[in-house]
Amino acid sequence: MESDALFRQFSEIEDKVEKLLGLCRSQQATISELQQTVKKLEEELHLKSETVQRQTEEKALIRSRIDNLLAKLEDLTRS
């Protein structure tokens, strides 16, 4: 009789351990997916940051060229 109860307890423990292992596997899969998503988003952010930096540099260059042209026009009107 004691062995039946003991066997039943071991079975319950094994079932619980299997459920926990399944949960751990599921969590690991979720973590892996989230890590991939984070990596993808970081790459996208890096590309967008580079694009913004290039646009900022282009804007500064355009502003500089416009300022130079305006200065030349002003020199012409003074002459």
C-alpha positions in Angstrom: 0.0 0.0 0.0 2.8 2.4 0.9 4.5 1.6 -2.4 1.4 2.5 -4.4 1.2 5.9 -2.6 4.9 6.4 -3.2 4.6 5.4 -6.8 1.7 7.8 -7.3 3.7 10.6 -5.7 6.6 9.9 -8.0 4.2 10.0 -11.0 2.8 13.3 -9.9 6.3 14.7 -9.4 7.4 13.4 -12.9 4.3 15.0 -14.4 5.0 18.3 -12.7 8.7 18.2 -13.8 7.7 17.5 -17.4 5.3 20.5 -17.3 8.0 22.7 -15.9 10.5 21.5 -18.6 7.9 22.2 -21.3 7.3 25.7 -19.8 11.1 26.3 -19.7 11.4 25.3 -23.4 8.6 27.5 -24.3 10.1 30.4 -22.4 13.5 29.8 -24.1 11.8 29.9 -27.5 10.1 33.1 -26.6 13.4 34.6 -25.3 15.1 33.6 -28.5 12.4 35.2 -30.6 12.6 38.4 -28.6 16.3 38.5 -28.9 16.0 38.2 -32.6 13.4 41.0 -32.7 15.7 43.2 -30.5 18.6 42.6 -32.9 16.5 43.4 -35.9 15.2 46.6 -34.3 18.7 47.7 -33.3 19.9 47.2 -36.9 16.9 49.3 -38.2 17.6 52.0 -35.6 21.3 52.1 -36.6 20.4 52.4 -40.3 17.9 55.2 -39.5 20.4 57.0 -37.3 22.9 56.9 -40.2 20.2 58.2 -42.6 19.4 61.1 -40.2 23.1 61.9 -39.8 23.6 62.0 -43.6 20.5 64.2 -44.0 21.8 66.5 -41.3 25.2 66.7 -43.1 23.5 67.3 -46.4 21.3 70.0 -44.9 24.4 71.8 -43.4 26.2 71.6 -46.8 23.1 73.0 -48.6 22.8 75.8 -46.0 26.5 76.6 -46.4 26.2 76.7 -50.2 23.1 78.9 -50.0 24.8 81.3 -47.6 27.8 81.5 -50.0 25.5 82.2 -52.9 23.7 84.9 -50.9 27.0 86.5 -49.9 28.0 86.6 -53.6 24.7 88.1 -54.6 25.1 90.7 -51.9 28.6 91.5 -53.1 27.2 92.0 -56.6 24.5 94.3 -55.5 27.0 96.5 -53.6 29.2 96.9 -56.6 
